[in-house]
Structures are given as C-alpha cells and as structure tokens.
Amino acid sequence: MKKEISIRIKQRFVNKFKNGYPLILKEAIINTNDLEREGVIVKLVDEKNKFIARGYYGKQNKGYGWILSRKENTKIDESFFEKKIISALNKRASFYNNPETTAFRVFNGEGDGIGGLTIDYYDGYYLINWYSKGIYKFRDYVINLLKRVVGFKGIYQKKRFDTQGKYIEEDGFILGERGQFPIIVKENGVNFAVYLNEGAMVGVFLDQRDVRRTIRDKYSKGKTVLNTFSYTGAFSVFAALGGARRTTSVDLANRSLSKTIEQFSINGIDYQAHDIIVEDVFNYFKYAVKKNLKFDMVILDPPSFAKSRNYRFSVAKDYKNLLKEAIAITENNGVIIASTNCSSFGMKKFKGFIDTAFKERHSRYKFLEEFSLPPDFRTIKEFEEGNYLKVVFIKKIK
C-alpha cells in the first residue's frame, strides 16, 4: 500500500464528505501545506482526529483529489482498483454484446468509484484518460488489470494534465498493437472515424449517443438542419441518414472541414450535397439573418468556453443570447436542440435560460423531450456536477 498522510477537514465540510460527496475540495482542508506529492493516499479526519474517509491527493481543476472509501479498514491498493474496474466492466456487459455500437465508456470516474479516471472502448482499443498527476501514479494498477482481464487490440492513454492543467500532447500508445487510424467504430449502426493518437479529442463525443439516434429516428426526415459548433459533423451525419433534405455544419476550426467530409464519406453520404462551413458561429448567425435563411432544425452544442477573434463565449453567461440568435433563424414549428456539458448548473437553470430567451424574442415554445448522460456514463446522486449533460428538444411554436 502506498504511503498515507492525514488531512484535517474543516468542521463545516465534514457532513458533506460523510454523506457521499466525493471531490476533496481545497477550501475544506486545514493543513494543505502537508500535501506535497500527488498520488499519496490521504486519510480525511475531522478536527478531533476522527476518521471521515480515505482517498488520494491529485490536483485538477475541480479540486485536490477524490474520496475512494468511507470505510476505515479499506486499503487503497491494487485489489481495490481491481474490484472497482471489474465491477464497472460487468455493468457494461450488454454494450460489449451489441454489434451495432462498438464505442462506449467502460469506466466513468467517480460514478464507478474512482474520480479522476475514465476508460473508453473503441472496437477493441481501450483509451484511458488520467485527469491529474495524482491518479496517474496508480497507472500500473489500471494497466496491469486490463492486461489480465480484458481482450484488446491495443491500449492508449491521454494525460489531461500539465502545469496549466491542460492536455499533454503525445502519441499515447501504451501496449498491444498500434491502431491504423482512423479506427472505424459503430454507433447505432452508423460509422465514426476516431483517432486515439491525435490531440485531446478523438472525433466523437460518446455521451451524445442517445441524442444523435433520436435526431436520426424522429426529427430529420425532409428537414433542413443547421448544426452549429459542429466539430466533426456527427449530428449532421445522423440527420442526413435520417433523411434530412440538407444539413449545414458550422465550426470555426479549420480541421472541421476535412473531419466532417470524412465522417460523411465513411457512411456513404455525398458530402457535396451538404454545406460544411468553416466560420465563427456568431458571424454565421448574422449572415443567416441578413440572407433571411431559416432552418427546420437548429442544433446548439457549444463548448462551455470558447474564444474567437471577436467573441468570448461562456455557457453560464451567454447561452441565453446564443438561443435568441437560433430562435431568429428557426422556422415556426421547427425544432431547436439545446445542449450543454457545463457542470456548473443543472437542468432547471438551463430551462430557465431557454424560457427567458423565448420570452425576450416574443416567441412561444414547447418542450418535446430531454436527455442527460447515457447509462454507460454512470453517475452518483451525491455528485450532481458529474451528471453534466443537459439536452432539450424544443419546438418553436411561433
């Protein structure tokens, strides 16, 4: 077992941690100066030195580490990691048996009992995400276990930490066979090209699986679709396969053009029958208003924070105004799909943004359906921030 140090917790945070909150908050710790090396096991005690929980120290943008157990006799060792990861794999058994979907999450951080660690599966390849130097210290536990208990083509990793807390650029290959990229995975029968060896992102966000399927199966037929902040065009591909008359994908990143063409092409869709535009979304809204363009469906899935030459965008501050822009170019009886992965507010507040935007536009609306994370992205009720995804299908009445 790794060396352990005690950290004393301020009284006002004791019940919060006892009741299941898993993130060790910096402001809760009395003796932060005792924390030197990330990856050390920490025993949380109250001001009278009574045991609260045990976890590990690892700095990330959310806090100073994660609680792993509230039982005093639990050892945080290799067998602890083994039990948690095997339990998570067993819970995903049905995903492994579905030939129509070959990419999913097999371990989801605190939702599966170890915050700061996620593992995704891409058609035989495993991708481990380490969110702090602290959790990375347990690397051998995780990799040795995967070597023992799962069959795989290869294992890759992404270290999502550096001195500024950002992603560390590297190839990421650990063992097995190197992927011939792109790897083609399936999601509900649709092909996606993914790259495990390029940058922080792989080409598709797995948490939007149910939303994409719903767009294809229920909302796209015969419709014109605007997909903003489109990344690699995943929503557009599903809309096109659902019979959309035309899709328009808009993203500021230059790579979005070639990546979207690739996703259309591997699904046998003529990308030239669709519009793929490299442009600032806010500028495109102005252009659409000027040209009197209207769409039957507008998809809004911005990053939590974005910066371009002319705009600084923050979901918490600016989503309402973004929605107002979308309402202006959505046909009456058209659908807006409002989505955010911002964890700093919940669905109630998000719906409040939507209500205010429609009121300020003097427009009426109706909620059609809503989504949060799919079942492979397990969460716990004691950590609401972990259930970050909020997606609402809205019908614009007039």
C-alpha positions, 0 to 999 in steps of 0.5 A, a space after each residue: 500500500 502506498 504511503 498515507 498522510 492525514 488531512 484535517 477537514 474543516 468542521 463545516 465540510 465534514 457532513 458533506 464528505 460523510 454523506 457521499 460527496 466525493 471531490 476533496 475540495 481545497 477550501 475544506 482542508 486545514 493543513 494543505 501545506 502537508 500535501 506535497 506529492 500527488 498520488 499519496 493516499 490521504 486519510 480525511 479526519 475531522 478536527 478531533 482526529 476522527 476518521 471521515 474517509 480515505 482517498 488520494 491527493 491529485 490536483 485538477 481543476 475541480 479540486 485536490 483529489 477524490 474520496 475512494 472509501 468511507 470505510 476505515 479498514 479499506 486499503 487503497 491498493 491494487 485489489 481495490 482498483 481491481 474490484 472497482 474496474 471489474 465491477 464497472 466492466 460487468 455493468 457494461 456487459 450488454 454494450 460489449 454484446 451489441 454489434 451495432 455500437 462498438 464505442 462506449 465508456 467502460 469506466 466513468 470516474 467517480 460514478 464507478 468509484 474512482 474520480 479522476 479516471 475514465 476508460 473508453 472502448 473503441 472496437 477493441 482499443 481501450 483509451 484511458 484518460 488520467 485527469 491529474 498527476 495524482 491518479 496517474 501514479 496508480 497507472 500500473 494498477 489500471 494497466 496491469 488489470 486490463 492486461 489480465 482481464 480484458 481482450 484488446 487490440 491495443 491500449 492508449 492513454 491521454 494525460 489531461 494534465 500539465 502545469 496549466 492543467 491542460 492536455 499533454 500532447 503525445 502519441 499515447 500508445 501504451 501496449 498491444 498493437 498500434 491502431 491504423 487510424 482512423 479506427 472505424 467504430 459503430 454507433 447505432 449502426 452508423 460509422 465514426 472515424 476516431 483517432 486515439 493518437 491525435 490531440 485531446 479529442 478523438 472525433 466523437 463525443 460518446 455521451 451524445 449517443 442517445 441524442 444523435 439516434 433520436 435526431 436520426 429516428 424522429 426529427 430529420 426526415 425532409 428537414 433542413 438542419 443547421 448544426 452549429 459548433 459542429 466539430 466533426 459533423 456527427 449530428 449532421 451525419 445522423 440527420 442526413 441518414 435520417 433523411 434530412 433534405 440538407 444539413 449545414 455544419 458550422 465550426 470555426 476550426 479549420 480541421 472541421 472541414 476535412 473531419 466532417 467530409 470524412 465522417 460523411 464519406 465513411 457512411 456513404 453520404 455525398 458530402 457535396 450535397 451538404 454545406 460544411 462551413 468553416 466560420 465563427 458561429 456568431 458571424 454565421 448567425 448574422 449572415 443567416 439573418 441578413 440572407 433571411 435563411 431559416 432552418 427546420 432544425 437548429 442544433 446548439 452544442 457549444 463548448 462551455 468556453 470558447 474564444 474567437 477573434 471577436 467573441 468570448 463565449 461562456 455557457 453560464 453567461 451567454 447561452 441565453 443570447 446564443 438561443 435568441 440568435 437560433 430562435 431568429 433563424 428557426 422556422 415556426 414549428 421547427 425544432 431547436 436542440 439545446 445542449 450543454 456539458 457545463 457542470 456548473 448548473 443543472 437542468 432547471 437553470 438551463 430551462 430557465 435560460 431557454 424560457 427567458 430567451 423565448 420570452 425576450 424574442 416574443 416567441 412561444 415554445 414547447 418542450 418535446 423531450 430531454 436527455 442527460 448522460 447515457 447509462 454507460 456514463 454512470 453517475 452518483 446522486 451525491 455528485 450532481 456536477 458529474 451528471 453534466 449533460 443537459 439536452 432539450 428538444 424544443 419546438 418553436 411554436 411561433 
